[in-house]
Amino acid sequence: MDNKEKVIKAFKESEEPLNATKVSAISGVEKKEVDKIMKDLKKDEIIYSPKRCYWAYKE
């Protein structure tokens, strides 16, 4: 499983919106890498922001 899949899995399994630090802790991926992956996920509209600085998986 690559880092992007780990980050997506963290969002899918979470019951609440996450910030990059929490995603990093859950997925085990370095925070810098999580930030890059989240940027791509935002651009592709895979995740959305229900509140400031927190993101959730778009069903």
A tleap script that builds the chain and sets N, CA, C and O, in Angstrom:
source leaprc.protein.ff14SB
mol = sequence {
  NMET ASP ASN LYS GLU LYS VAL ILE LYS ALA
  PHE LYS GLU SER GLU GLU PRO LEU ASN ALA
  THR LYS VAL SER ALA ILE SER GLY VAL GLU
  LYS LYS GLU VAL ASP LYS ILE MET LYS ASP
  LEU LYS LYS ASP GLU ILE ILE TYR SER PRO
  LYS ARG CYS TYR TRP ALA TYR LYS CGLU
}
set mol.1.N position { 0.846 -1.184 0.000 }
set mol.1.CA position { 0.000 0.000 0.000 }
set mol.1.C position { 0.896 1.255 0.000 }
set mol.1.O position { 1.783 1.394 0.843 }
set mol.2.N position { 0.652 2.155 -0.949 }
set mol.2.CA position { 1.482 3.361 -0.991 }
set mol.2.C position { 0.921 4.421 -0.030 }
set mol.2.O position { -0.148 4.242 0.554 }
set mol.3.N position { 1.655 5.514 0.120 }
set mol.3.CA position { 1.282 6.541 1.088 }
set mol.3.C position { -0.081 7.158 0.806 }
set mol.3.O position { -0.844 7.441 1.729 }
set mol.4.N position { -0.387 7.366 -0.486 }
set mol.4.CA position { -1.674 7.972 -0.841 }
set mol.4.C position { -2.826 7.072 -0.386 }
set mol.4.O position { -3.826 7.557 0.143 }
set mol.5.N position { -2.684 5.776 -0.592 }
set mol.5.CA position { -3.718 4.826 -0.170 }
set mol.5.C position { -3.871 4.823 1.355 }
set mol.5.O position { -4.983 4.715 1.871 }
set mol.6.N position { -2.745 4.944 2.073 }
set mol.6.CA position { -2.783 4.986 3.537 }
set mol.6.C position { -3.542 6.216 4.019 }
set mol.6.O position { -4.329 6.135 4.961 }
set mol.7.N position { -3.306 7.357 3.371 }
set mol.7.CA position { -3.975 8.607 3.753 }
set mol.7.C position { -5.472 8.510 3.467 }
set mol.7.O position { -6.284 8.904 4.304 }
set mol.8.N position { -5.845 7.994 2.301 }
set mol.8.CA position { -7.254 7.830 1.950 }
set mol.8.C position { -7.934 6.885 2.940 }
set mol.8.O position { -9.059 7.139 3.372 }
set mol.9.N position { -7.253 5.798 3.299 }
set mol.9.CA position { -7.800 4.827 4.257 }
set mol.9.C position { -8.052 5.496 5.609 }
set mol.9.O position { -9.069 5.234 6.250 }
set mol.10.N position { -7.130 6.358 6.044 }
set mol.10.CA position { -7.300 7.075 7.318 }
set mol.10.C position { -8.564 7.928 7.281 }
set mol.10.O position { -9.318 7.960 8.253 }
set mol.11.N position { -8.800 8.613 6.175 }
set mol.11.CA position { -10.011 9.437 6.047 }
set mol.11.C position { -11.267 8.573 6.017 }
set mol.11.O position { -12.259 8.899 6.669 }
set mol.12.N position { -11.231 7.470 5.263 }
set mol.12.CA position { -12.402 6.599 5.146 }
set mol.12.C position { -12.807 6.002 6.488 }
set mol.12.O position { -13.996 5.893 6.788 }
set mol.13.N position { -11.819 5.615 7.297 }
set mol.13.CA position { -12.093 4.924 8.553 }
set mol.13.C position { -12.411 5.869 9.710 }
set mol.13.O position { -12.875 5.427 10.761 }
set mol.14.N position { -12.165 7.164 9.523 }
set mol.14.CA position { -12.398 8.121 10.598 }
set mol.14.C position { -13.865 8.528 10.666 }
set mol.14.O position { -14.517 8.740 9.643 }
set mol.15.N position { -14.367 8.630 11.890 }
set mol.15.CA position { -15.758 9.049 12.113 }
set mol.15.C position { -15.870 10.566 12.129 }
set mol.15.O position { -16.964 11.115 12.000 }
set mol.16.N position { -14.724 11.252 12.290 }
set mol.16.CA position { -14.726 12.706 12.393 }
set mol.16.C position { -13.722 13.310 11.416 }
set mol.16.O position { -12.814 12.619 10.956 }
set mol.17.N position { -13.878 14.597 11.096 }
set mol.17.CA position { -12.909 15.255 10.214 }
set mol.17.C position { -11.516 15.257 10.835 }
set mol.17.O position { -11.374 15.300 12.057 }
set mol.18.N position { -10.498 15.210 9.994 }
set mol.18.CA position { -9.113 15.128 10.455 }
set mol.18.C position { -8.287 16.288 9.928 }
set mol.18.O position { -8.583 16.843 8.870 }
set mol.19.N position { -7.240 16.654 10.680 }
set mol.19.CA position { -6.256 17.583 10.145 }
set mol.19.C position { -5.018 16.767 9.761 }
set mol.19.O position { -4.958 15.567 10.029 }
set mol.20.N position { -4.048 17.405 9.145 }
set mol.20.CA position { -2.877 16.682 8.631 }
set mol.20.C position { -2.106 15.958 9.732 }
set mol.20.O position { -1.585 14.866 9.510 }
set mol.21.N position { -2.033 16.557 10.906 }
set mol.21.CA position { -1.304 15.934 12.020 }
set mol.21.C position { -1.960 14.618 12.429 }
set mol.21.O position { -1.273 13.622 12.657 }
set mol.22.N position { -3.300 14.615 12.521 }
set mol.22.CA position { -4.012 13.391 12.900 }
set mol.22.C position { -3.883 12.331 11.810 }
set mol.22.O position { -3.699 11.151 12.105 }
set mol.23.N position { -3.979 12.752 10.555 }
set mol.23.CA position { -3.830 11.803 9.439 }
set mol.23.C position { -2.448 11.161 9.504 }
set mol.23.O position { -2.305 9.954 9.311 }
set mol.24.N position { -1.441 11.974 9.775 }
set mol.24.CA position { -0.071 11.478 9.874 }
set mol.24.C position { 0.051 10.444 10.998 }
set mol.24.O position { 0.691 9.407 10.822 }
set mol.25.N position { -0.557 10.722 12.141 }
set mol.25.CA position { -0.495 9.799 13.283 }
set mol.25.C position { -1.213 8.487 12.975 }
set mol.25.O position { -0.723 7.416 13.335 }
set mol.26.N position { -2.367 8.559 12.315 }
set mol.26.CA position { -3.153 7.367 12.007 }
set mol.26.C position { -2.485 6.522 10.926 }
set mol.26.O position { -2.396 5.300 11.045 }
set mol.27.N position { -2.018 7.185 9.876 }
set mol.27.CA position { -1.502 6.460 8.706 }
set mol.27.C position { -0.033 6.061 8.833 }
set mol.27.O position { 0.428 5.140 8.158 }
set mol.28.N position { 0.694 6.757 9.698 }
set mol.28.CA position { 2.121 6.476 9.831 }
set mol.28.C position { 2.948 7.127 8.737 }
set mol.28.O position { 4.132 6.825 8.590 }
set mol.29.N position { 2.331 8.021 7.965 }
set mol.29.CA position { 3.032 8.735 6.891 }
set mol.29.C position { 3.510 10.069 7.460 }
set mol.29.O position { 2.801 10.714 8.233 }
set mol.30.N position { 4.718 10.475 7.073 }
set mol.30.CA position { 5.290 11.729 7.554 }
set mol.30.C position { 4.377 12.911 7.205 }
set mol.30.O position { 3.777 12.936 6.131 }
set mol.31.N position { 4.272 13.898 8.124 }
set mol.31.CA position { 3.336 15.006 7.949 }
set mol.31.C position { 3.582 15.789 6.662 }
set mol.31.O position { 2.629 16.197 5.998 }
set mol.32.N position { 4.836 16.004 6.305 }
set mol.32.CA position { 5.145 16.729 5.052 }
set mol.32.C position { 4.535 16.004 3.856 }
set mol.32.O position { 3.964 16.630 2.963 }
set mol.33.N position { 4.663 14.696 3.850 }
set mol.33.CA position { 4.115 13.877 2.767 }
set mol.33.C position { 2.586 13.918 2.790 }
set mol.33.O position { 1.948 13.982 1.739 }
set mol.34.N position { 2.001 13.882 3.992 }
set mol.34.CA position { 0.543 13.962 4.129 }
set mol.34.C position { 0.045 15.279 3.533 }
set mol.34.O position { -0.961 15.295 2.823 }
set mol.35.N position { 0.739 16.381 3.815 }
set mol.35.CA position { 0.344 17.684 3.273 }
set mol.35.C position { 0.305 17.664 1.749 }
set mol.35.O position { -0.631 18.188 1.145 }
set mol.36.N position { 1.312 17.064 1.128 }
set mol.36.CA position { 1.360 16.974 -0.339 }
set mol.36.C position { 0.205 16.132 -0.874 }
set mol.36.O position { -0.455 16.512 -1.841 }
set mol.37.N position { -0.033 14.987 -0.237 }
set mol.37.CA position { -1.098 14.087 -0.681 }
set mol.37.C position { -2.459 14.750 -0.506 }
set mol.37.O position { -3.319 14.649 -1.381 }
set mol.38.N position { -2.657 15.430 0.628 }
set mol.38.CA position { -3.938 16.103 0.871 }
set mol.38.C position { -4.178 17.206 -0.154 }
set mol.38.O position { -5.317 17.442 -0.558 }
set mol.39.N position { -3.125 17.873 -0.571 }
set mol.39.CA position { -3.263 18.913 -1.598 }
set mol.39.C position { -3.833 18.310 -2.886 }
set mol.39.O position { -4.719 18.890 -3.514 }
set mol.40.N position { -3.319 17.155 -3.266 }
set mol.40.CA position { -3.824 16.466 -4.467 }
set mol.40.C position { -5.262 15.987 -4.264 }
set mol.40.O position { -6.086 16.100 -5.171 }
set mol.41.N position { -5.564 15.454 -3.079 }
set mol.41.CA position { -6.910 14.961 -2.799 }
set mol.41.C position { -7.932 16.101 -2.820 }
set mol.41.O position { -9.064 15.920 -3.269 }
set mol.42.N position { -7.520 17.279 -2.329 }
set mol.42.CA position { -8.405 18.454 -2.367 }
set mol.42.C position { -8.672 18.857 -3.812 }
set mol.42.O position { -9.806 19.147 -4.193 }
set mol.43.N position { -7.605 18.868 -4.607 }
set mol.43.CA position { -7.721 19.264 -6.019 }
set mol.43.C position { -8.650 18.305 -6.774 }
set mol.43.O position { -9.436 18.730 -7.620 }
set mol.44.N position { -8.552 17.015 -6.461 }
set mol.44.CA position { -9.381 15.997 -7.125 }
set mol.44.C position { -10.759 15.844 -6.467 }
set mol.44.O position { -11.563 15.009 -6.881 }
set mol.45.N position { -11.021 16.663 -5.436 }
set mol.45.CA position { -12.292 16.662 -4.704 }
set mol.45.C position { -12.629 15.305 -4.072 }
set mol.45.O position { -13.789 14.897 -4.036 }
set mol.46.N position { -11.602 14.620 -3.580 }
set mol.46.CA position { -11.785 13.357 -2.872 }
set mol.46.C position { -12.069 13.634 -1.395 }
set mol.46.O position { -12.764 12.869 -0.726 }
set mol.47.N position { -11.509 14.757 -0.898 }
set mol.47.CA position { -11.796 15.184 0.473 }
set mol.47.C position { -12.373 16.598 0.423 }
set mol.47.O position { -12.134 17.343 -0.527 }
set mol.48.N position { -13.132 16.954 1.454 }
set mol.48.CA position { -13.707 18.298 1.550 }
set mol.48.C position { -13.544 18.804 2.980 }
set mol.48.O position { -13.251 18.027 3.888 }
set mol.49.N position { -13.732 20.093 3.174 }
set mol.49.CA position { -13.547 20.691 4.485 }
set mol.49.C position { -14.877 21.067 5.129 }
set mol.49.O position { -15.499 22.053 4.734 }
set mol.50.N position { -15.322 20.282 6.127 }
set mol.50.CA position { -16.560 20.629 6.829 }
set mol.50.C position { -16.360 21.773 7.829 }
set mol.50.O position { -17.310 22.481 8.164 }
set mol.51.N position { -15.111 21.953 8.309 }
set mol.51.CA position { -14.780 23.078 9.180 }
set mol.51.C position { -13.320 23.453 8.952 }
set mol.51.O position { -12.533 22.661 8.434 }
set mol.52.N position { -12.981 24.650 9.341 }
set mol.52.CA position { -11.655 25.197 9.055 }
set mol.52.C position { -10.513 24.281 9.519 }
set mol.52.O position { -10.478 23.837 10.667 }
set mol.53.N position { -9.588 24.015 8.598 }
set mol.53.CA position { -8.378 23.219 8.869 }
set mol.53.C position { -8.629 21.718 9.095 }
set mol.53.O position { -7.698 20.980 9.418 }
set mol.54.N position { -9.845 21.276 8.931 }
set mol.54.CA position { -10.162 19.853 9.056 }
set mol.54.C position { -10.788 19.348 7.761 }
set mol.54.O position { -11.498 20.078 7.069 }
set mol.55.N position { -10.512 18.092 7.452 }
set mol.55.CA position { -10.948 17.519 6.182 }
set mol.55.C position { -11.610 16.176 6.405 }
set mol.55.O position { -11.298 15.467 7.362 }
set mol.56.N position { -12.523 15.833 5.518 }
set mol.56.CA position { -13.223 14.562 5.610 }
set mol.56.C position { -13.329 13.942 4.224 }
set mol.56.O position { -13.266 14.642 3.213 }
set mol.57.N position { -13.489 12.629 4.187 }
set mol.57.CA position { -13.624 11.897 2.923 }
set mol.57.C position { -14.996 12.178 2.313 }
set mol.57.O position { -16.014 12.135 3.004 }
set mol.58.N position { -15.011 12.461 1.028 }
set mol.58.CA position { -16.267 12.742 0.333 }
set mol.58.C position { -16.859 11.411 -0.113 }
set mol.58.O position { -16.270 10.712 -0.938 }
set mol.59.N position { -18.015 11.062 0.427 }
set mol.59.CA position { -18.663 9.777 0.122 }
set mol.59.C position { -19.136 9.735 -1.320 }
set mol.59.O position { -19.703 8.732 -1.754 }
savepdb mol mol.pdb
quit
